[in-house]
Amino acid sequence: MKLKDLIRAISPLSLRGSPETEIKGIAADSREVKEGDLFVALPGLRRDGADFISEALDRRAAGLVVREFFRVVEDKIPQVRVAEPRLALALIANEFHGHPSRRMRTIGVTGTNGKTTVAFLARAILTAAGFRSGLLGTIVYRMGERSLPSDLTTPAPPRLQALLEEMRRSGCTHAVMEVSSHALAQDRVAGIEFQAAVFTNLSREHLDYHASWEDYRDAKGRLFRDLHLGAGDPSGKRAILNLEDPLTARYRSLARPPAITYGFSPGADLSAADLRLDESGSSFSLVYAGIAHPARIRLPGRHNVLNALAAVAVGIAEGIAPPAALLALSGVETIPGRLERIESGAPFAVVVDFAHTPDALQNALATLRELRRGRLICVFGCGGDRDRGKRPLMGAAAARGADAVIVTSDNPRSEDPANIAGEILSGIAGIGASAEVILDRREAIVRALGLARAGDTVLIAGKGHESRQIFKDRIVPFDDREVAREILSSLWPDGKRGEA
């Protein structure tokens, strides 16, 4: 594609060089530049992309997008000067791949907790209705028959648009994607034409990146503010909002398309009544348009009922009747790393969950407390190089919700694990409680399983589906589920289940 055709998508401040230059790809990481690519120099938290222009040129970049013109060796290398390189990157990548979201029904899911579960459930509903659907999120990218492990909840624009285009080419009519606050703040999804935008909930998270709670809140709001944009008819679009969260009123005011609300309140467009929770799932009456539909999902907890309502609302927005949507949900057994039960011969329950925010940890513990009769033992840590302010809050949440707490490491990255644990302990001590500290995560899990007795529950929280542990100087394989299974199999090798 010629450069002049790509920059139709943006409003460049000026151009040097030939607009007829042929562009073979888009890159924002100089290490990924291939011959013929357009390199977009992005501002960064620590380094500026302009510092890597020479490397991009060494790799035979065919052109540059910059905030300020770079003195290149060869005058034939065109440069496009823009005010906002991140926005330009997203719009140019969208143009390069032919606007794939225009040719599919694209659903965006945002919020602090529940994005992955809602996205999985919504895709299950669409698939059962006969729609070929792709998925982009925290756990996996699925493009038709091909799946890839996820490295970012919402990828950078060149990869994001390439994945959407692969979905389209594979015959997908729908794309369901999680939309992170980082992606919204960095304009990664600019140009994507969403048909529906789902809000799950909002609580403290990512304040290591966002300057304040208000910045985090407003970043999420951009998905709803921009929902009406695009070449299609906005009248068919929908904002799907959790009426249980106080920010729904704010996001509803930002969205021009009509809203579908969901929640436990009878005032919601889609509500759940007569809720009955048990260890194997939840039963309830789903009420929509004055009609009650019997519902059963295999995911435990009140929060998963809300997640199911959000997914059914996606189905309604796509013309799928509630009974058909509920039938699809009844077949979903689990979401990887989300209150995932680890089966073994142990006389107690072991559950792995991704809970890595105070609210998510509180919800996971409250759900297990409601469903189990024995003691609740919690193993968790907090990630390094992330929001330090949530560490004492998570400590307090664990101490309030569990009978025994073991603080351990969770991707300490460049930080000292002992320092992270100390900040968690300050929150535990603040409510007059105490906890063990075992920094080796495997040994912490061994200790928790050793403490458990018949009827107890062990919650291993924070990593969920993740399969590695990130330290300052190394990355090692580590999957809480596999580690727990290995330890349990050594303790109960015959696999006979005791009374739990």
matplotlib code that plots the C-alpha trace (Angstrom):
import matplotlib.pyplot as plt

x = [0.0, 1.3, 2.1, -0.4, -3.2, -2.3, -2.1, -5.6, -6.7, -4.9, -4.3, -0.5, 1.0, 3.4, 5.1, 8.7, 9.6, 7.5, 3.9, 4.2, 6.5, 5.3, 4.6, 4.7, 3.8, 3.5, 5.8, 6.1, 9.0, 12.3, 13.2, 10.2, 10.9, 11.1, 12.2, 9.6, 7.8, 6.5, 8.0, 5.9, 8.0, 5.9, 6.5, 7.2, 7.3, 11.1, 12.3, 11.1, 10.6, 12.6, 15.6, 15.3, 14.8, 18.4, 17.8, 14.6, 16.4, 19.2, 16.4, 15.3, 12.2, 10.6, 9.2, 8.7, 5.9, 7.3, 6.5, 9.5, 11.4, 14.5, 17.7, 17.9, 20.9, 18.9, 16.5, 14.4, 13.0, 9.7, 8.7, 5.1, 4.9, 1.9, 0.8, -0.3, 1.8, -0.2, -3.5, -1.8, -0.5, -3.9, -5.6, -2.8, -2.8, -6.6, -6.3, -3.5, -5.6, -8.8, -10.9, -11.7, -14.1, -16.4, -16.9, -17.7, -19.9, -17.3, -18.1, -15.8, -15.8, -14.2, -14.1, -11.8, -13.0, -15.0, -13.9, -12.5, -15.5, -18.0, -16.0, -15.9, -19.6, -20.6, -18.6, -20.3, -23.7, -22.8, -21.2, -24.2, -26.4, -24.4, -22.2, -18.5, -16.8, -13.3, -11.9, -9.2, -8.4, -6.3, -6.1, -6.2, -6.5, -8.9, -9.1, -11.4, -9.6, -6.3, -5.6, -2.6, -1.7, -2.3, 0.5, -1.6, -5.3, -5.6, -2.6, -0.8, -2.5, -0.4, -1.0, -4.6, -5.6, -3.8, -5.6, -9.0, -8.3, -7.3, -10.7, -12.5, -10.6, -11.4, -15.1, -15.8, -18.9, -18.3, -15.3, -15.4, -12.6, -11.5, -10.6, -8.1, -7.7, -4.2, -5.5, -8.1, -5.6, -3.1, -5.6, -4.9, -8.5, -9.0, -10.7, -12.3, -16.0, -17.7, -21.3, -21.6, -19.7, -20.0, -19.2, -18.6, -17.5, -14.8, -12.6, -9.0, -6.5, -3.5, -2.8, 0.8, 0.0, -3.0, -2.2, -5.4, -8.6, -10.3, -7.9, -8.6, -12.3, -12.2, -10.1, -12.7, -15.4, -13.8, -15.2, -18.7, -18.0, -16.8, -19.3, -21.3, -18.3, -17.7, -19.1, -22.0, -25.5, -25.1, -28.8, -28.0, -25.3, -25.8, -24.1, -24.4, -24.1, -24.0, -26.7, -25.1, -22.1, -22.4, -20.4, -23.1, -24.9, -21.7, -21.0, -24.7, -24.5, -21.4, -22.9, -25.1, -26.5, -29.3, -28.3, -29.2, -28.8, -28.3, -28.2, -30.1, -32.3, -35.8, -35.1, -32.5, -33.6, -32.2, -32.3, -31.8, -34.3, -34.7, -31.0, -29.8, -26.1, -24.3, -20.8, -21.4, -23.0, -26.0, -29.7, -31.9, -34.8, -33.6, -36.2, -36.3, -39.2, -41.5, -40.9, -39.0, -36.7, -35.3, -31.5, -28.7, -25.0, -22.1, -20.0, -20.3, -20.9, -23.1, -20.5, -20.7, -24.5, -23.8, -21.2, -23.8, -26.4, -23.9, -23.3, -27.0, -27.4, -24.8, -26.9, -30.0, -28.2, -27.3, -30.9, -30.5, -33.4, -32.7, -33.7, -31.2, -28.5, -29.2, -29.0, -25.6, -24.4, -25.5, -22.9, -19.9, -18.2, -15.4, -13.3, -9.6, -8.2, -11.5, -12.6, -11.2, -11.6, -8.6, -9.8, -7.9, -8.4, -8.1, -10.9, -10.9, -11.5, -8.7, -9.5, -7.3, -8.5, -7.0, -8.1, -5.4, -7.3, -8.8, -12.3, -11.7, -10.1, -12.9, -15.5, -13.7, -13.4, -17.0, -18.2, -16.2, -17.3, -20.9, -20.5, -18.2, -18.7, -15.1, -12.1, -10.9, -7.2, -5.8, -2.5, -1.7, 0.8, 1.0, 2.9, 6.0, 6.3, 2.6, 0.2, 1.8, -1.3, -3.4, -1.1, -2.3, -5.8, -5.4, -3.9, -6.8, -9.3, -7.5, -7.4, -11.1, -12.2, -10.0, -9.4, -5.7, -3.5, -0.2, 1.5, 3.9, 5.4, 3.4, 5.6, 7.8, 9.6, 12.3, 11.2, 12.4, 9.6, 10.2, 9.4, 6.2, 5.2, 5.9, 3.5, 0.8, 1.4, 0.8, -2.8, -3.2, -1.8, -3.9, -7.0, -5.4, -4.8, -1.7, -0.4, 2.5, 5.0, 6.5, 8.1, 8.7, 5.3, 5.5, 6.4, 3.6, 1.1, 2.6, 2.0, -1.6, -2.4, -0.8, -2.9, -6.2, -8.4, -11.6, -14.2, -11.8, -11.1, -7.7, -7.8, -4.7, -5.2, -3.5, -2.2, -5.1, -4.4, -0.9, 1.9, 5.0, 6.6, 8.5, 11.5, 14.1, 16.6, 14.6, 11.2, 10.4, 7.5, 4.9, 1.2, -0.7, -3.1, -0.3, 1.7, -1.4, -2.2, 1.4, 1.4, -2.0, -1.2, 1.9, -0.3, -3.2, -1.7, -4.7, -7.0, -9.7, -11.8, -12.5, -15.6, -15.2]
y = [0.0, 3.5, 5.9, 8.4, 5.9, 5.1, 8.7, 9.4, 8.0, 10.7, 14.5, 14.8, 18.2, 17.9, 15.4, 15.1, 12.7, 10.9, 9.9, 7.3, 5.1, 1.6, 0.4, -3.3, -3.3, -1.2, -1.4, 0.6, -1.5, -1.0, -4.6, -5.8, -3.6, -5.5, -4.2, -1.9, -1.2, 2.2, 2.8, 4.8, 6.4, 6.4, 8.4, 6.1, 6.2, 5.7, 6.1, 7.8, 5.9, 8.6, 7.2, 4.0, 5.6, 4.8, 1.1, 1.1, 2.6, 0.0, -2.6, -1.0, 0.8, 2.5, 5.5, 7.2, 8.7, 11.1, 14.1, 15.9, 15.4, 13.2, 14.0, 10.8, 9.7, 9.2, 12.0, 9.4, 8.1, 9.8, 11.2, 12.0, 14.5, 14.1, 15.6, 12.2, 9.3, 6.7, 7.8, 7.9, 4.3, 2.9, 4.7, 3.8, 0.1, 0.1, 1.5, -0.9, -3.9, -2.6, -1.7, -5.3, -4.3, -2.7, -6.1, -8.0, -7.3, -6.2, -6.3, -4.7, -5.6, -3.3, -3.0, -4.0, -7.5, -10.0, -9.0, -12.4, -14.3, -12.1, -12.3, -16.2, -16.4, -13.9, -15.9, -19.1, -17.6, -16.3, -19.6, -21.6, -19.3, -20.3, -17.2, -17.8, -15.7, -14.6, -13.8, -11.4, -11.2, -11.9, -15.6, -16.4, -15.0, -17.1, -16.4, -19.0, -22.4, -20.9, -20.0, -18.2, -17.6, -13.9, -11.6, -8.5, -8.2, -5.7, -5.9, -3.0, -1.7, -3.4, -6.8, -6.0, -5.1, -8.1, -10.4, -8.9, -9.2, -12.8, -13.4, -11.8, -13.8, -17.0, -16.3, -14.7, -12.6, -11.5, -10.5, -10.3, -8.5, -7.4, -3.7, -2.6, 0.8, 1.0, 0.3, 3.0, 5.6, 4.8, 4.9, 1.3, 0.7, 4.0, 3.3, 0.1, 0.2, -1.5, -2.6, -3.2, -2.0, -3.8, -2.4, -5.0, -2.9, -0.6, -0.8, 0.2, -1.1, 0.1, 3.2, 2.6, 3.7, 6.0, 9.3, 9.0, 7.1, 9.7, 9.1, 5.4, 5.9, 8.3, 5.9, 3.2, 5.8, 6.4, 3.1, 4.4, 8.0, 6.9, 4.0, 5.9, 6.6, 4.8, 4.3, 2.2, 3.0, 3.9, 3.1, -0.6, -0.2, -0.8, 0.1, -2.8, -1.5, -3.1, -1.3, -2.5, -0.3, 3.4, 4.4, 3.1, 6.4, 8.2, 5.8, 5.9, 9.6, 9.3, 6.8, 8.0, 4.6, 3.1, 1.1, -2.3, -2.4, -5.6, -6.4, -7.8, -4.7, -5.1, -1.7, -3.3, -4.2, -7.7, -8.9, -12.0, -13.0, -16.0, -16.6, -19.9, -20.5, -23.8, -25.1, -26.3, -23.1, -20.9, -21.1, -18.0, -16.5, -14.3, -11.6, -9.6, -7.7, -8.9, -12.6, -14.8, -17.5, -20.3, -20.2, -22.4, -21.7, -23.9, -20.9, -20.3, -16.9, -13.8, -12.0, -14.8, -14.3, -10.7, -11.9, -14.2, -11.4, -9.2, -12.0, -12.6, -8.8, -9.2, -12.0, -9.8, -7.0, -9.5, -10.8, -13.9, -14.7, -15.2, -18.9, -19.7, -17.7, -19.4, -22.8, -21.9, -20.7, -24.0, -25.8, -23.7, -25.6, -23.3, -20.3, -20.9, -19.6, -18.1, -19.9, -23.0, -26.1, -28.4, -31.9, -34.4, -37.0, -34.5, -34.2, -30.4, -28.0, -26.3, -23.3, -21.2, -17.6, -14.7, -12.3, -9.6, -6.6, -5.9, -6.1, -9.3, -11.0, -9.9, -11.3, -14.6, -15.1, -14.1, -16.5, -19.4, -18.5, -18.7, -22.0, -23.9, -24.9, -25.3, -23.0, -20.8, -20.6, -18.0, -17.9, -14.8, -12.0, -8.8, -8.1, -6.0, -2.8, -2.3, -0.2, -0.3, 1.4, -1.7, -4.0, -3.2, -3.2, -6.7, -7.8, -6.4, -8.1, -11.4, -11.1, -10.2, -13.0, -15.9, -17.9, -18.3, -16.2, -17.0, -14.1, -15.1, -13.9, -13.0, -11.8, -9.6, -8.4, -5.9, -5.5, -7.3, -9.9, -9.3, -5.6, -6.4, -8.8, -6.2, -3.7, -6.4, -7.2, -3.6, -3.9, -7.1, -5.7, -2.6, -4.6, -6.5, -9.7, -11.7, -13.9, -16.2, -15.1, -17.8, -16.0, -19.2, -19.6, -23.4, -23.8, -21.4, -23.6, -26.7, -25.0, -24.1, -27.6, -29.0, -26.8, -27.8, -30.4, -32.1, -29.6, -26.7, -24.6, -23.4, -20.4, -19.8, -16.3, -13.8, -15.7, -17.7, -19.0, -17.6, -20.1, -18.3, -16.4, -13.1, -12.2, -9.4, -11.6, -14.5, -15.9, -19.4, -21.7, -21.6, -22.5, -22.5, -25.1, -27.5, -27.0, -27.6, -30.8, -32.1, -31.5, -33.0, -36.1, -36.7, -36.4, -38.4, -40.6, -43.1, -40.3, -41.3, -38.4, -38.0, -36.3, -32.5]
z = [0.0, -0.8, 2.0, 0.6, 0.9, 4.6, 5.7, 4.5, 7.9, 9.8, 9.7, 9.3, 10.3, 7.4, 5.1, 3.8, 1.0, -1.5, -0.7, -3.4, -1.3, -1.0, 2.6, 3.3, 7.0, 10.2, 13.3, 16.5, 17.9, 16.2, 16.9, 14.9, 11.8, 8.5, 5.2, 3.7, 7.0, 8.2, 11.6, 14.1, 16.8, 20.0, 23.1, 26.1, 29.9, 30.0, 26.4, 23.3, 20.1, 18.3, 20.1, 18.0, 14.6, 13.5, 14.4, 12.4, 9.4, 9.7, 9.4, 6.2, 7.3, 4.3, 6.1, 9.5, 11.5, 14.0, 16.3, 15.0, 11.8, 12.1, 10.1, 8.1, 6.1, 2.9, 1.8, 0.0, 3.4, 3.8, 7.2, 8.3, 11.2, 13.5, 16.8, 18.4, 17.2, 19.2, 17.6, 14.2, 14.8, 15.5, 12.6, 10.1, 11.2, 10.8, 7.3, 6.3, 7.2, 5.5, 8.6, 9.6, 12.4, 9.8, 8.3, 11.6, 14.6, 17.1, 20.9, 23.4, 27.1, 29.7, 33.5, 36.3, 37.0, 34.9, 31.4, 30.6, 31.9, 30.1, 26.8, 27.1, 27.9, 25.1, 22.6, 23.7, 23.2, 19.7, 18.7, 19.8, 17.8, 14.7, 14.4, 13.8, 16.5, 17.3, 20.8, 22.0, 25.6, 28.7, 28.2, 24.5, 21.0, 18.8, 15.1, 13.6, 13.9, 15.1, 18.7, 20.3, 23.9, 24.9, 25.8, 26.3, 27.1, 24.2, 21.8, 20.2, 17.0, 14.3, 15.9, 17.0, 13.5, 12.0, 14.3, 13.5, 9.8, 10.3, 12.0, 9.1, 6.5, 8.5, 8.2, 11.5, 11.6, 15.2, 17.3, 21.1, 22.7, 26.1, 26.2, 28.9, 30.4, 29.0, 25.5, 25.8, 27.3, 24.6, 21.7, 20.8, 19.8, 17.9, 14.6, 15.7, 15.2, 18.1, 17.8, 21.5, 24.6, 27.9, 31.3, 34.1, 37.2, 38.4, 41.4, 42.2, 39.6, 37.4, 39.5, 38.8, 35.2, 35.5, 37.4, 39.5, 40.1, 37.9, 35.0, 35.3, 35.4, 32.4, 30.4, 30.7, 29.7, 26.3, 25.1, 25.7, 24.6, 21.2, 20.7, 18.1, 15.9, 12.6, 9.1, 10.1, 11.5, 15.2, 15.8, 16.0, 18.6, 22.3, 25.6, 28.0, 31.6, 35.1, 37.1, 40.4, 39.8, 40.6, 37.5, 35.2, 35.3, 34.2, 31.3, 30.3, 29.9, 27.7, 25.3, 22.5, 21.5, 23.6, 26.7, 28.0, 31.8, 33.9, 37.6, 40.5, 40.8, 39.3, 37.6, 35.3, 31.8, 32.4, 36.0, 38.1, 40.8, 43.1, 43.2, 44.6, 44.9, 45.4, 44.9, 41.4, 40.1, 40.4, 39.6, 39.1, 37.2, 34.4, 33.8, 30.6, 29.1, 31.9, 31.2, 33.6, 32.2, 34.4, 34.3, 35.5, 35.1, 36.3, 37.4, 41.2, 42.9, 42.6, 40.5, 37.9, 37.7, 36.8, 34.2, 32.8, 32.6, 30.7, 28.2, 27.7, 27.1, 24.3, 22.9, 23.0, 21.2, 18.5, 18.2, 20.3, 22.5, 26.2, 26.3, 23.5, 25.3, 28.6, 27.0, 25.6, 29.0, 30.7, 28.8, 29.9, 32.7, 33.7, 32.7, 32.9, 36.2, 37.4, 40.5, 38.8, 41.0, 41.1, 41.3, 43.4, 46.1, 48.9, 51.4, 51.0, 48.0, 46.2, 44.0, 41.7, 40.8, 39.0, 41.7, 41.8, 42.9, 46.4, 45.1, 43.1, 46.1, 48.4, 46.0, 45.5, 49.3, 49.9, 47.2, 48.7, 52.2, 51.1, 49.5, 51.9, 55.5, 56.6, 57.1, 54.3, 53.6, 51.2, 49.4, 47.5, 46.7, 44.7, 41.5, 41.4, 39.5, 39.8, 41.9, 45.4, 47.0, 46.5, 48.4, 52.0, 50.7, 49.4, 52.6, 54.5, 52.1, 52.6, 56.4, 56.6, 54.2, 55.2, 58.3, 57.5, 55.1, 53.6, 51.8, 48.9, 45.7, 42.6, 39.6, 41.8, 38.6, 39.6, 43.2, 46.3, 47.1, 50.8, 50.4, 48.6, 51.3, 53.9, 52.3, 52.1, 55.8, 56.8, 55.6, 57.5, 60.7, 60.2, 61.0, 63.9, 62.0, 61.2, 58.4, 57.5, 54.9, 52.6, 49.6, 47.6, 45.9, 45.6, 49.3, 50.2, 48.3, 50.0, 53.4, 52.5, 51.4, 54.5, 56.7, 55.1, 56.8, 55.7, 54.6, 54.2, 51.1, 49.9, 47.5, 45.5, 44.2, 41.9, 38.9, 37.7, 34.2, 34.0, 33.3, 34.4, 37.3, 36.5, 38.5, 38.1, 36.4, 35.0, 34.0, 35.1, 34.3, 37.1, 36.8, 40.1, 38.8, 37.7, 40.9, 43.0, 41.1, 41.4, 45.2, 45.7, 43.6, 45.8, 48.9, 47.6, 44.9, 44.8, 43.7, 46.1, 47.2, 50.8, 52.2, 51.5]

ax = plt.figure().add_subplot(projection="3d")
ax.plot(x, y, z, "-o")
ax.set_aspect("equal")
plt.show()
